[in-house]
């Protein structure tokens, strides 16, 4: 195997490959790490037009099926899961089938959940084609769908057999979509590595620009961000403790998405959530003074918002946080930062129960401007 297709040393139970131009080696990689009799591609409809022909090269046509899914969080539903599952079963997919989920986080979560439940579990290969999916959802084994009650409330842990991230495909993304991934990369630096955060901040204007995918160090930055998530995941695969720090910014972010019916991108919601929860940490005396301003500056440098969007109210957002899967006994729990690169232990479990009044006090100061 060439150096370009060599897996990262992450200590995970599955290999992760991050490189430029690696999509052309997909069949070689799948044949090595997830070989099977049949192969079923679950592909985002836009990705299917742009990248599927090259990715399919080498796969046996008579034993390979391609199913497309519409783009957008609105399609990460039980109905789509049923349609895809029924299509696979009608084709004859059994435990001799490897599913290849190719697209952004929605496709990865949905394809992974199909794989987790088809015949009680078949192999899945994650091929993320957005920066957000590369550094976040493709690694960690979380799969699932949304419901009217909230995001990711139906799902399963189902590790992939392989993750293949071709950084070159990011050239086809518009800057605002690429910025969604920058939000998660900012988060990774904030929660675990101050050096990564500082280096990333210096490059954010270039990475957020029209030619951001051309930045020479992007593959290394993606790999380092993946390594941060992998370091957390391998210590706490089922989110019983440390893995909760990966939820930094996400309690408020998921509430914003829910209230706006997913009309705001995930990265934009996470950016706002990171700022809001940093301000909450300062208000509670958990974080050092000035942290929230540092976070707000970083998200602005990435071209992301740091204020609450129109169409939301403080009360609606607080009510939406109660449907978050991290809520316990009616108390909403937050993963809060102490400073750049360090998370708080909370009240013993890497999260802290916070009253609605404190949350309302923070949200009230994040409008306008």
C-alpha positions in Angstrom: 0.0 0.0 0.0 1.3 3.4 -0.9 2.1 6.1 1.8 -0.9 8.1 0.4 -3.3 5.3 1.3 -1.7 4.2 4.6 -4.1 4.5 7.6 -3.4 7.0 10.4 -2.1 5.6 13.6 -5.1 6.4 15.8 -5.6 3.3 18.0 -9.1 2.8 16.7 -10.5 -0.6 15.9 -10.8 0.4 12.2 -8.4 2.2 9.8 -8.8 5.8 8.8 -7.2 7.1 5.7 -6.8 10.9 5.0 -5.1 12.0 1.9 -5.4 13.8 -1.4 -6.6 11.7 -4.4 -7.3 8.6 -2.4 -10.8 8.2 -3.8 -9.3 6.5 -6.9 -8.0 3.7 -4.5 -11.3 3.1 -2.8 -11.9 -0.4 -4.3 -8.3 -1.4 -3.3 -8.9 -0.2 0.3 -12.4 -1.7 0.6 -11.0 -5.0 -0.7 -8.4 -5.0 2.0 -10.4 -3.9 5.0 -14.1 -4.7 4.2 -14.2 -7.3 1.4 -17.5 -8.9 0.6 -19.6 -10.5 -2.1 -21.9 -7.5 -2.7 -21.3 -3.8 -2.3 -24.1 -1.2 -1.8 -23.3 2.5 -2.2 -25.6 4.9 -0.3 -24.6 8.2 -1.9 -25.7 11.8 -1.6 -27.4 12.8 -4.9 -25.0 15.7 -5.5 -22.0 13.5 -4.7 -23.3 10.8 -7.0 -22.9 13.2 -10.0 -19.6 14.6 -9.0 -17.6 11.8 -7.5 -19.4 8.4 -7.7 -18.1 7.4 -11.1 -14.5 7.6 -9.9 -15.3 5.9 -6.6 -17.1 3.0 -8.3 -14.1 2.2 -10.5 -13.0 -1.4 -9.9 -16.2 -2.6 -8.0 -17.9 -5.5 -9.8 -20.9 -3.9 -11.6 -23.1 -7.1 -11.4 -22.6 -7.2 -7.6 -22.7 -3.5 -6.8 -25.9 -1.4 -6.1 -26.1 2.4 -5.9 -28.9 4.1 -4.0 -29.0 7.9 -3.8 -30.3 10.1 -1.0 -31.4 13.7 -1.1 -29.1 16.3 0.4 -29.9 18.0 3.7 -30.7 17.2 7.3 -34.5 17.2 6.5 -33.9 13.8 4.9 -32.2 12.1 7.9 -35.4 10.4 8.8 -36.9 7.0 9.6 -38.7 7.2 6.3 -35.4 7.4 4.4 -34.0 4.6 6.5 -37.0 2.5 5.6 -36.8 3.3 1.9 -33.1 2.4 1.8 -33.5 -0.7 3.8 -36.3 -1.9 1.7 -34.3 -1.2 -1.5 -31.4 -3.2 -0.2 -33.6 -6.2 0.8 -35.4 -6.1 -2.5 -32.0 -6.3 -4.2 -31.1 -9.3 -2.1 -28.6 -7.7 0.3 -27.6 -10.1 3.1 -24.7 -10.3 5.5 -22.5 -10.8 2.4 -23.0 -7.1 1.7 -20.7 -4.1 2.6 -22.5 -0.8 2.6 -20.4 2.3 1.5 -21.9 5.5 2.8 -20.6 8.4 0.6 -21.5 12.0 1.3 -21.8 14.4 4.1 -22.8 13.8 7.7 -26.4 13.1 6.9 -25.5 10.4 4.4 -23.0 8.9 6.8 -25.4 8.8 9.7 -28.2 7.4 7.6 -26.1 4.9 5.8 -24.4 3.8 9.0 -27.8 3.3 10.7 -29.0 1.2 7.7 -25.9 -0.9 8.1 -26.3 -1.2 11.8 -29.8 -2.5 11.5 -29.8 -4.5 8.2 -29.7 -8.2 9.3 -28.7 -6.9 12.8 -25.5 -5.4 11.4 -23.4 -5.5 8.2 -20.1 -3.8 7.5 -20.1 -0.2 6.6 -17.4 2.0 5.0 -17.6 5.7 5.6 -16.5 7.9 2.7 -17.0 11.5 3.9 -17.1 14.1 1.2 -17.5 17.3 3.3 -15.0 18.7 5.7 -17.6 18.5 8.5 -18.1 14.7 8.0 -14.3 14.1 7.6 -13.4 15.6 11.0 -16.6 14.7 12.9 -19.4 12.3 12.0 -17.4 9.7 10.0 -15.3 8.7 13.0 -16.7 7.4 16.2 -19.4 4.9 15.2 -22.5 7.0 15.9 -25.3 6.4 13.5 -28.9 7.5 13.5 -31.8 9.6 12.3 -33.8 12.6 13.5 -37.4 12.7 14.7 -39.8 15.6 15.3 -38.9 15.4 18.9 -35.2 16.1 18.3 -32.0 15.4 16.5 -30.3 11.9 16.6 -32.8 10.5 19.0 -33.1 7.2 17.2 -29.8 5.4 16.4 -27.1 2.9 17.2 -23.4 2.7 17.8 -22.0 0.9 14.8 -18.3 1.2 14.0 -17.2 1.5 10.4 -14.9 -1.1 9.0 -13.0 1.7 7.2 -13.0 5.5 6.8 -11.6 7.0 3.6 -11.4 10.8 3.4 -10.1 12.3 0.1 -9.3 15.9 0.8 -9.3 16.7 -2.9 -13.1 16.4 -3.1 -13.4 19.5 -0.9 -12.5 21.5 -4.0 -16.1 21.0 -5.2 -17.6 22.5 -2.0 -18.5 26.2 -1.8 -16.8 28.1 1.0 -19.9 28.3 3.3 -20.2 24.5 3.2 -16.5 24.1 3.9 -16.8 26.5 6.8 -19.2 24.0 8.5 -16.2 21.7 9.0 -14.0 24.5 10.3 -16.5 24.9 13.2 -15.8 21.3 14.3 -12.1 21.8 13.8 -12.2 24.9 16.0 -14.1 22.9 18.6 -11.5 20.1 18.6 -8.7 22.5 19.3 -10.8 24.2 22.0 -11.6 21.0 23.9 -8.2 19.3 23.7 -5.2 21.0 22.0 -4.3 24.6 22.4 -1.5 24.3 19.8 -3.9 23.0 17.2 -6.3 25.8 18.0 -3.6 28.4 17.6 -2.3 27.0 14.3 -5.7 26.7 12.9 -6.7 30.2 13.8 -3.7 31.6 11.9 -4.9 29.8 8.8 -8.7 30.3 9.1 -8.9 33.3 6.7 -7.2 31.2 4.0 -9.1 28.0 4.8 -12.4 30.0 4.7 -11.6 31.5 1.3 -12.6 30.5 -2.2 -9.4 28.4 -2.6 -9.4 27.1 1.0 -9.2 23.4 -0.2 -5.9 24.2 -1.9 -4.2 25.1 1.4 -1.1 22.8 1.5 -1.4 21.8 5.1 -5.2 21.0 5.0 -4.7 17.2 4.9 -2.5 17.4 8.0 -5.0 19.7 9.8 -7.8 17.3 9.0 -5.7 14.4 10.2 -4.8 16.2 13.5 -8.5 17.0 14.0 -9.5 13.4 13.4 -6.8 12.3 15.9 -8.3 14.5 18.6 -11.7 12.9 18.2 -10.2 9.5 17.9 -8.2 10.0 21.2 -11.5 10.8 23.0 -13.6 8.1 21.3 -11.2 5.2 22.0 -11.3 6.0 25.7 -15.1 6.2 25.8 -16.8 4.6 22.8 -20.3 4.7 24.2 -20.4 8.3 25.6 -20.5 7.3 29.2 -17.9 9.9 30.4 -15.1 11.6 28.5 -16.7 11.5 25.1 -19.2 14.1 26.4 -16.6 16.8 25.8 -17.2 16.3 22.0 -20.6 17.8 22.7 -19.1 21.3 23.4 -21.3 23.9 21.8 -23.8 21.2 20.7 -26.5 21.6 23.3 -27.3 25.1 22.1 -26.5 24.2 18.5 -29.0 21.4 18.4 -31.6 23.6 20.0 -31.1 26.2 17.3 -31.4 23.6 14.6 -34.5 22.2 16.1 -36.2 25.7 16.5 -35.3 26.6 12.9 -36.3 23.2 11.5 -32.7 22.7 10.3 -32.7 25.7 8.0 -29.4 26.9 9.5 -26.3 24.7 8.7 -24.9 22.5 11.4 -21.5 24.3 11.3 -23.2 27.7 11.8 -25.2 26.4 14.7 -22.1 24.8 16.3 -20.2 28.1 15.9 -23.0 30.0 17.7 -23.3 27.2 20.3 -19.5 27.3 21.1 -19.7 31.1 21.7 -22.9 30.8 23.8 -21.6 27.9 25.9 -18.2 29.7 26.4 -20.2 32.7 27.7 -22.2 30.3 29.9 -19.0 28.8 31.3 -17.7 32.3 32.1 -21.0 33.3 33.8 -20.8 30.2 36.0 -17.2 30.8 36.9 -16.1 27.6 35.2 -14.0 29.3 32.5 -11.3 31.9 32.6 -12.3 35.5 31.7 -12.0 36.3 28.0 -12.5 32.8 26.7 -15.8 33.6 25.0 -14.2 36.5 23.1 -11.4 34.2 21.9 -14.0 31.7 20.7 -16.1 34.4 19.0 -13.0 35.8 17.2 -12.1 32.3 15.9 -15.6 31.6 14.5 -15.7 35.0 12.8 -12.3 34.4 11.2 -13.8 31.2 9.7 -16.7 33.2 8.3 -19.2 31.8 10.7 -21.8 33.6 12.9 -21.4 34.3 16.5 -24.8 35.8 17.2 -28.2 34.1 17.5 -30.2 34.1 14.3 -33.5 35.7 13.6 -36.5 33.3 14.0 -35.5 32.1 17.4 -36.5 33.2 20.9 -34.7 32.6 24.1 -37.6 30.7 25.6 -38.0 28.5 22.5 -34.3 27.6 22.6 -34.3 26.8 26.3 -37.3 24.6 25.8 -35.6 22.8 22.8 -32.5 22.0 25.0 -34.7 19.9 27.2 -35.2 17.4 24.3 -31.4 17.0 24.0 -30.2 13.5 24.6 -27.8 14.8 27.2 -30.6 16.0 29.5 -31.0 14.0 32.7 -33.9 14.1 35.1 -35.2 17.3 33.6 -31.9 19.1 34.0 -30.0 20.0 30.8 -26.3 19.2 30.9 -23.5 21.1 29.2 -20.0 20.2 28.3 -18.1 23.4 29.2 -14.6 24.7 28.6 -12.3 26.0 31.3 -9.8 27.5 28.8 -8.5 26.9 25.3 -7.5 23.2 25.2 -9.0 22.2 28.5 -12.6 21.1 29.4 -14.2 21.2 32.8 -14.9 18.0 34.7 -18.2 19.5 35.5 -19.9 17.9 38.5 -17.9 14.6 38.0 -18.9 13.4 34.6 -17.4 15.9 32.1 -20.7 17.8 32.0 -22.6 20.1 34.3 -26.3 20.5 35.0 -27.3 24.2 34.3 -30.4 26.0 35.3 -32.6 27.7 32.6 -32.1 31.1 34.2 -28.4 31.1 33.5 -28.9 29.9 30.0 -31.5 32.6 29.4 -29.1 35.2 30.8 -26.5 34.3 28.2 -28.9 34.0 25.2 -30.3 37.4 26.0 -26.9 39.0 25.3 -26.3 37.3 21.9 -28.8 39.1 19.7 -28.2 41.9 17.3 -24.8 43.5 16.7 
